[in-house]
Amino acid sequence: MDDQQGKSGGTGAVVADTAPESRDWGRQIIGALIGGALVLVIGTIGQRLNLIVGSLTRPILWGAVVGALFGSSRRLEHAGRRLTRRDLPWLNVLVALAGMAVIFVLFYVLTRGILTLVQRFM
């Protein structure tokens, strides 16, 4: 069998190879660090030129989130491939990001609805 598909033991059972997933976590962390550092540098330059006023904490955290997303693009591609069944990496990543946005909106609407119901009875 191929190393990416898994390894077969003597019993015929397929055991998944966990090494690629552990590398994805490293890519996410490195992407978050690079994204946060990039926003920190750009934000510091913007503050010195008086283009940005205030704290850089939120932009740095958002830079880290976007960096982590780019670092996990392989996982996003796999998730999107399950939905599209195509081998177009850009389409698969786009579909996975859109799916995450849809799930977030549904979760937000659901929690707001529950909160509204609870507030009516209090």
N, C-alpha and C positions, 0 to 999 in steps of 0.2 A: 504494500500500500504506500501511498504518497505520505510524506511527513506532514503535509498540511491537512490531509484528510483524517489522520489518526493512526494509531498503531494497534495492531491486533495481537492480543495475547495468545497463549496456547489454547484458551477456551473458545476462541472465535469471537469474543466480545471486542468491540472497538473502544479503545480508550482515547479520549480527546487529548491533543497536545496543548498544554496550557502556556507554553513559552510565548507565542505571539501576543496573547492578551496581556501578559505582564509587560511586554514592550510597549503596548498601547498606553498603559498607565504612565510610563515614563515619558512618552511623547506628549501626553496631556499636561503633565507637570511642567515639562520644558516649554511647551507652548504657552502655558499660563505665565511662567516666569518671563519669557521673551515679550509677550503681549503687555504685561504690566510694566516691564522695564522700558519698553518702547513708548508707552503713553507717559511714563514718568519723565523721560527725556524730552519728548515733544511738549509736554505740559510745562516743564520747567522753563524751556525756551519761550513758550507762549507767555508765561508769567513775567519773565524778564522784559519782554517786549510790550508788556501791559495789554496783551490780547486776551488773557485769561485772568479772571479775578476769582479769588476764593480758594477753597481746598481742592486738592487733586485726588482725594481719597476715592470718591465715586468713579471718576474716569479711570483711575488705575485699576480698580476692581473690574470695571467693564472691559478694560483692555485684557486683563487676565482671563476673563470668561471667553472673550473672542479668541484669544490665543489658544486656550484649551480646546475650543471647538475646532480650530484649524489643526491642532495636534491630534485630534481624534477623528480626522477626516476619513481614515480607513474604516473605522467602525460605522461612521455615518454612511459611507458608501455601501457597506454590507447591509445595513438596515434598509436603505433605499432600494437596493437590489432585490430584497425580498418582496417589496411592493411593486416595483416596475418590471422585474424579470428581464432587464436589459443590462448590457455591459457598457453603459455610458457613465463614467465616474461623476461628471458634473451634474448630470440629471439625478443620479442616485443620491448625491449629497443634498441637492436642492429639495428633493422629495422628502428626505429624512428631516431636514430643517423645517419644512412646511408641516410635516406631521407633528413635530415637537411643538410648533406654534399652535396648531389646532388643539392638541391635547391640553396645552396650557390654558387656552381660551375656554375650553369646556370645563376644566377644573375650576377656573376663576368664576365662571357663571354659576356653576353648581354651588360653590362655597358662598357666593354672594346671595344666592337664592335661599340657602339654608340659614344664613345669617339674618336675612330679612324675615323669614318665618319665625325664627327664635325671638327676634326683637318685637314682633307683633304680640306675642304671648307673654311678654315681660312687662 
